[in-house]
Amino acid sequence: MKGLLRSTLALSVSLALATTAQASEFADMDPVTLRLAHVVNEQDGFHIAAVKFQELVAERTEGAVSVDIYPNASLGDERTLLEGMQIGTVDMGVITNGPVANFVEEMAVFELPFLFPSPEAAYAVLDGKIGQELLDKLADVNLKGLAYAERGFRNLTNSERPVNSPEDMDGLRIRVMENPVYVDTFRELGANAIPMAWTEALTAMQQGTIDGQENPVNVIHSFKLNETQTYMTLSRHTYAPAIFVMGMPAWNQLPDAAQEVLVQAAREAAEHERRVNAEMEAEQLAELRAAGMEIIDDADLEAFQAAVAPVYEKYGEQFGDYLERIQEALQ
């Protein structure tokens, strides 16, 4: 018993000393304010993740690092934000994986249609060795990947007709992210795939210059797309990660202790957002139905998967060995 008490006391003293050392390190640090931007509104999962991150960073750095959040594309679209991070005009953001893949091509492996069968399968890959390797590659383009949040499983909406099979998509003008995998996926499905920034897509849907788009339920709900989109097909065609990403100019100005806090806070904020998204989806679907949206939950997904086989043939070897490694990890 005495030995146990001595061990417990020693552990308590060690923890106290570590906490004091960390606090003193931040006490000597010049205060820093980081500008974190994203392109969606304050009801979206990205903002939920950003707020959680903001709280954790302030708490764990004793206020030495504070985070100001800029939602609603107030600092630009996602490509503009990434370019701003590279040169230091924006510090960090929560960014959809698709635009990030324009800077590190291998990241686009996650965009392949029907790659992940479930959220849990995606998390296992993203939070493991493969995911970390790809985050580390961002350093080659002057960016720092901190953690994977999520955009989620993407679903199709349109204003023209119910979509139960690829044949129903023939000729539909569908906005996709500015990413070649998405463009080719929807062209193989028979749609007229139109790549454009999200801010432009919202206006295009209102004006009727495009027929539809594809996004997770949380985006469809938070942007009230039922007002312009009559039909939603629960295609779950792609699991889209999002990334807590930071510009190297901002990252490099921080001491090691603050960098460690940012990485851990981003991971915890990402996990928080994943839980919230899962809890909210059923409620959001019910609200969209009540608002008059027709939701197709029994589409012929096998036919969709067969139709996109050429996408794998085209891109299968483009991502080095990452596709093969992911498929092995999922077995």
C-alpha positions as CSV (number, residue, x, y, z in Angstrom):
1,M,0.0,0.0,0.0
2,K,2.8,2.4,0.9
3,G,4.5,1.6,-2.4
4,L,1.3,2.4,-4.2
5,L,0.9,5.7,-2.4
6,R,4.5,6.6,-3.2
7,S,3.9,5.8,-6.9
8,T,0.7,7.8,-6.9
9,L,2.4,10.8,-5.2
10,A,5.3,10.7,-7.7
11,L,2.9,10.6,-10.6
12,S,1.0,13.6,-9.2
13,V,4.2,15.5,-8.7
14,S,5.3,14.7,-12.3
15,L,2.0,15.8,-13.8
16,A,2.1,19.0,-11.8
17,L,5.6,19.8,-12.9
18,A,4.7,19.1,-16.5
19,T,1.7,21.4,-16.3
20,T,3.7,24.1,-14.6
21,A,6.5,23.8,-17.3
22,Q,3.9,24.0,-20.1
23,A,2.1,27.0,-18.5
24,S,5.4,28.8,-18.0
25,E,6.4,28.1,-21.6
26,F,3.2,29.7,-22.8
27,A,3.5,32.5,-20.3
28,D,6.7,33.6,-22.0
29,M,5.2,33.3,-25.5
30,D,4.2,36.4,-27.4
31,P,0.4,36.2,-28.0
32,V,-0.6,35.0,-31.5
33,T,-4.0,35.3,-33.2
34,L,-4.7,32.8,-36.0
35,R,-7.2,33.5,-38.7
36,L,-9.1,30.3,-39.5
37,A,-11.4,30.5,-42.5
38,H,-14.0,28.2,-44.1
39,V,-16.6,28.7,-46.8
40,V,-19.8,27.5,-45.1
41,N,-22.3,29.0,-42.6
42,E,-22.4,28.8,-38.9
43,Q,-24.8,25.8,-38.8
44,D,-22.4,23.6,-40.8
45,G,-20.2,20.9,-39.4
46,F,-17.1,22.8,-40.5
47,H,-18.0,25.7,-38.2
48,I,-18.8,23.3,-35.3
49,A,-15.3,21.8,-35.7
50,A,-13.7,25.3,-35.9
51,V,-15.4,26.5,-32.7
52,K,-14.3,23.4,-30.8
53,F,-10.8,23.9,-32.1
54,Q,-10.9,27.5,-31.0
55,E,-12.0,26.6,-27.5
56,L,-9.4,23.8,-27.1
57,V,-6.5,26.0,-28.3
58,A,-7.4,28.9,-26.1
59,E,-7.7,26.7,-23.0
60,R,-4.5,24.6,-23.6
61,T,-2.3,27.5,-24.5
62,E,-3.5,29.6,-21.5
63,G,-4.7,32.2,-24.1
64,A,-1.3,32.6,-25.7
65,V,-2.8,31.4,-29.0
66,S,-6.3,32.6,-30.0
67,V,-8.3,31.7,-33.1
68,D,-10.5,34.1,-35.0
69,I,-13.0,32.3,-37.3
70,Y,-14.1,33.7,-40.6
71,P,-17.1,31.7,-42.0
72,N,-19.2,32.1,-45.1
73,A,-16.3,32.4,-47.6
74,S,-15.7,35.9,-46.2
75,L,-12.0,35.4,-47.0
76,G,-12.5,33.7,-50.4
77,D,-13.3,30.3,-51.8
78,E,-11.4,27.2,-50.8
79,R,-8.7,27.4,-53.4
80,T,-8.2,31.1,-52.6
81,L,-7.9,30.2,-48.9
82,L,-5.2,27.5,-49.6
83,E,-3.3,29.9,-51.8
84,G,-3.5,32.5,-49.0
85,M,-2.2,30.0,-46.5
86,Q,0.8,29.3,-48.7
87,I,1.8,33.0,-48.7
88,G,0.7,33.9,-45.2
89,T,-2.4,36.1,-45.9
90,V,-4.6,33.4,-44.3
91,D,-3.3,31.3,-41.4
92,M,-5.5,28.2,-41.5
93,G,-8.8,26.7,-42.4
94,V,-11.2,23.7,-42.5
95,I,-11.1,22.8,-46.2
96,T,-12.9,20.1,-48.2
97,N,-10.5,17.4,-49.5
98,G,-11.3,18.0,-53.1
99,P,-9.7,21.4,-53.4
100,V,-6.8,20.2,-51.3
101,A,-6.1,17.5,-53.8
102,N,-5.4,20.2,-56.4
103,F,-2.3,20.9,-54.4
104,V,-1.3,17.3,-53.5
105,E,-2.6,15.0,-56.2
106,E,-2.5,11.8,-54.1
107,M,-5.1,13.3,-51.7
108,A,-7.6,12.7,-54.5
109,V,-7.5,9.0,-53.9
110,F,-10.2,9.6,-51.2
111,E,-12.4,11.1,-53.8
112,L,-12.8,7.8,-55.7
113,P,-16.5,6.8,-55.8
114,F,-17.8,4.1,-53.5
115,L,-14.3,3.6,-52.0
116,F,-15.4,3.5,-48.3
117,P,-18.3,1.3,-47.3
118,S,-18.9,3.2,-44.0
119,P,-17.8,6.1,-41.9
120,E,-15.9,3.8,-39.6
121,A,-13.9,2.3,-42.5
122,A,-13.0,5.8,-43.6
123,Y,-11.9,6.9,-40.1
124,A,-9.6,3.8,-39.8
125,V,-7.7,4.8,-42.9
126,L,-7.7,8.5,-42.4
127,D,-6.5,8.3,-38.8
128,G,-3.9,5.7,-39.5
129,K,-0.6,5.5,-41.3
130,I,-2.0,6.2,-44.8
131,G,-3.8,9.3,-43.7
132,Q,-0.9,10.7,-41.9
133,E,1.5,10.1,-44.8
134,L,-0.8,12.1,-47.0
135,L,-1.1,14.9,-44.5
136,D,2.6,15.1,-44.3
137,K,2.8,15.5,-48.1
138,L,1.2,18.9,-47.8
139,A,4.5,20.2,-46.4
140,D,5.9,19.9,-50.0
141,V,3.5,22.7,-51.1
142,N,4.1,25.0,-48.0
143,L,1.0,23.7,-46.1
144,K,0.7,21.8,-42.8
145,G,-2.0,19.1,-42.5
146,L,-3.2,18.8,-38.9
147,A,-6.1,16.4,-38.9
148,Y,-9.1,15.0,-40.9
149,A,-12.5,16.4,-40.1
150,E,-15.2,15.4,-42.5
151,R,-17.6,16.7,-45.2
152,G,-19.2,13.3,-45.1
153,F,-20.9,10.9,-47.5
154,R,-22.1,12.9,-50.5
155,N,-25.5,12.6,-52.0
156,L,-27.1,13.9,-55.2
157,T,-29.8,16.6,-55.4
158,N,-31.6,18.0,-58.4
159,S,-34.5,20.1,-59.4
160,E,-35.7,18.1,-62.4
161,R,-36.7,14.5,-61.5
162,P,-36.2,11.6,-59.1
163,V,-32.9,9.8,-59.7
164,N,-33.1,6.0,-59.1
165,S,-30.5,4.8,-61.6
166,P,-27.7,6.2,-63.7
167,E,-30.1,6.4,-66.7
168,D,-32.1,9.0,-64.7
169,M,-29.0,11.3,-64.7
170,D,-28.7,11.6,-68.4
171,G,-28.1,15.2,-69.3
172,L,-28.6,16.7,-65.8
173,R,-26.4,19.7,-65.3
174,I,-24.7,18.9,-62.0
175,R,-22.3,21.1,-60.1
176,V,-19.2,19.3,-58.8
177,M,-16.1,20.4,-57.0
178,E,-13.2,21.6,-59.1
179,N,-11.6,18.2,-59.0
180,P,-11.0,15.9,-62.0
181,V,-12.1,12.7,-60.2
182,Y,-15.5,14.3,-59.4
183,V,-15.9,15.6,-63.0
184,D,-15.1,12.2,-64.5
185,T,-17.3,10.3,-62.0
186,F,-20.4,12.3,-62.9
187,R,-19.7,12.2,-66.6
188,E,-19.5,8.4,-66.4
189,L,-22.9,8.5,-64.7
190,G,-24.3,10.4,-67.7
191,A,-24.6,13.9,-66.2
192,N,-23.2,17.1,-67.6
193,A,-20.6,17.7,-64.8
194,I,-19.9,21.4,-64.2
195,P,-17.0,22.2,-61.9
196,M,-17.4,25.4,-60.0
197,A,-16.8,27.0,-56.6
198,W,-19.5,26.5,-54.0
199,T,-20.4,30.2,-53.7
200,E,-21.0,30.3,-57.5
201,A,-23.1,27.1,-57.3
202,L,-25.6,28.5,-54.8
203,T,-26.4,31.4,-57.3
204,A,-26.5,29.0,-60.2
205,M,-29.1,26.8,-58.5
206,Q,-31.2,29.8,-57.7
207,Q,-31.0,31.0,-61.3
208,G,-31.6,27.6,-62.7
209,T,-28.4,27.6,-64.8
210,I,-27.6,24.2,-63.2
211,D,-30.0,21.4,-62.2
212,G,-28.3,20.0,-59.2
213,Q,-25.3,19.3,-57.0
214,E,-23.9,16.7,-54.7
215,N,-23.1,17.1,-51.0
216,P,-23.6,15.5,-47.6
217,V,-26.9,15.8,-45.9
218,N,-25.6,18.4,-43.4
219,V,-24.7,20.8,-46.3
220,I,-28.0,20.2,-48.1
221,H,-29.8,21.0,-44.8
222,S,-27.7,24.0,-43.6
223,F,-28.0,25.8,-46.9
224,K,-31.7,25.0,-47.3
225,L,-31.2,23.5,-50.7
226,N,-34.7,22.1,-50.6
227,E,-35.7,25.7,-51.7
228,T,-34.1,25.1,-55.1
229,Q,-33.7,21.3,-55.2
230,T,-36.8,19.1,-55.2
231,Y,-35.2,15.7,-55.2
232,M,-32.4,14.0,-53.2
233,T,-31.0,10.6,-53.9
234,L,-29.1,9.0,-50.9
235,S,-26.4,7.8,-53.3
236,R,-23.6,8.1,-50.7
237,H,-21.3,7.9,-53.7
238,T,-18.2,9.4,-52.1
239,Y,-17.0,9.9,-48.6
240,A,-15.4,13.3,-48.5
241,P,-12.9,14.1,-45.8
242,A,-12.1,17.7,-44.8
243,I,-8.8,18.9,-43.5
244,F,-7.7,21.2,-40.7
245,V,-4.9,22.7,-42.8
246,M,-2.5,25.5,-41.9
247,G,0.0,27.6,-43.9
248,M,3.6,27.0,-43.2
249,P,4.3,30.7,-42.7
250,A,1.9,30.6,-39.7
251,W,2.9,27.2,-38.5
252,N,6.6,28.0,-38.4
253,Q,6.2,31.1,-36.2
254,L,4.8,28.9,-33.4
255,P,7.0,27.2,-30.7
256,D,6.9,23.4,-30.5
257,A,4.6,23.4,-27.5
258,A,2.0,25.4,-29.3
259,Q,2.3,23.3,-32.5
260,E,1.6,20.2,-30.4
261,V,-1.5,21.8,-28.9
262,L,-2.8,22.7,-32.4
263,V,-2.3,19.2,-33.8
264,Q,-4.1,17.5,-30.8
265,A,-6.8,20.2,-30.7
266,A,-7.5,19.7,-34.4
267,R,-7.8,15.9,-33.9
268,E,-10.2,16.3,-31.1
269,A,-12.3,18.9,-32.9
270,A,-12.5,16.6,-35.9
271,E,-13.7,13.7,-33.8
272,H,-16.3,16.0,-32.2
273,E,-17.5,17.1,-35.6
274,R,-17.9,13.5,-36.8
275,R,-20.0,12.7,-33.7
276,V,-22.2,15.7,-34.2
277,N,-22.7,15.0,-37.9
278,A,-23.8,11.4,-37.1
279,E,-26.2,12.6,-34.5
280,M,-27.7,15.3,-36.7
281,E,-28.2,13.5,-39.9
282,A,-31.5,11.6,-39.1
283,E,-33.0,14.8,-37.8
284,Q,-31.9,16.8,-40.8
285,L,-33.4,14.3,-43.2
286,A,-36.7,14.4,-41.4
287,E,-36.7,18.2,-41.6
288,L,-35.9,18.2,-45.3
289,R,-38.8,15.7,-45.9
290,A,-41.1,17.9,-43.9
291,A,-40.1,20.9,-46.0
292,G,-41.2,19.0,-49.1
293,M,-38.1,17.5,-50.5
294,E,-38.5,14.0,-52.1
295,I,-35.8,11.7,-50.7
296,I,-35.0,8.5,-52.7
297,D,-33.4,6.0,-50.3
298,D,-33.7,2.9,-52.4
299,A,-31.7,3.8,-55.6
300,D,-29.9,1.1,-57.5
301,L,-26.5,1.7,-56.0
302,E,-25.0,-1.4,-57.7
303,A,-25.8,0.1,-61.0
304,F,-24.1,3.4,-60.0
305,Q,-21.0,1.5,-58.8
306,A,-20.8,-0.4,-62.1
307,A,-21.1,2.8,-64.1
308,V,-18.1,4.4,-62.4
309,A,-15.7,1.4,-63.0
310,P,-13.9,3.5,-65.8
311,V,-12.9,6.0,-63.1
312,Y,-10.9,3.4,-61.3
313,E,-9.4,2.3,-64.6
314,K,-8.3,5.8,-65.3
315,Y,-7.0,6.9,-61.9
316,G,-6.1,3.5,-60.3
317,E,-2.4,3.9,-60.8
318,Q,-2.3,7.7,-60.6
319,F,-2.1,7.7,-56.8
320,G,1.0,5.6,-56.5
321,D,0.2,2.6,-54.3
322,Y,-2.3,4.4,-52.1
323,L,-5.4,2.9,-53.7
324,E,-4.0,-0.6,-53.4
325,R,-3.0,0.0,-49.8
326,I,-6.4,1.4,-48.9
327,Q,-8.2,-1.5,-50.5
328,E,-6.0,-3.9,-48.6
329,A,-6.7,-2.0,-45.3
330,L,-10.4,-2.3,-45.9
331,Q,-10.4,-6.1,-46.4
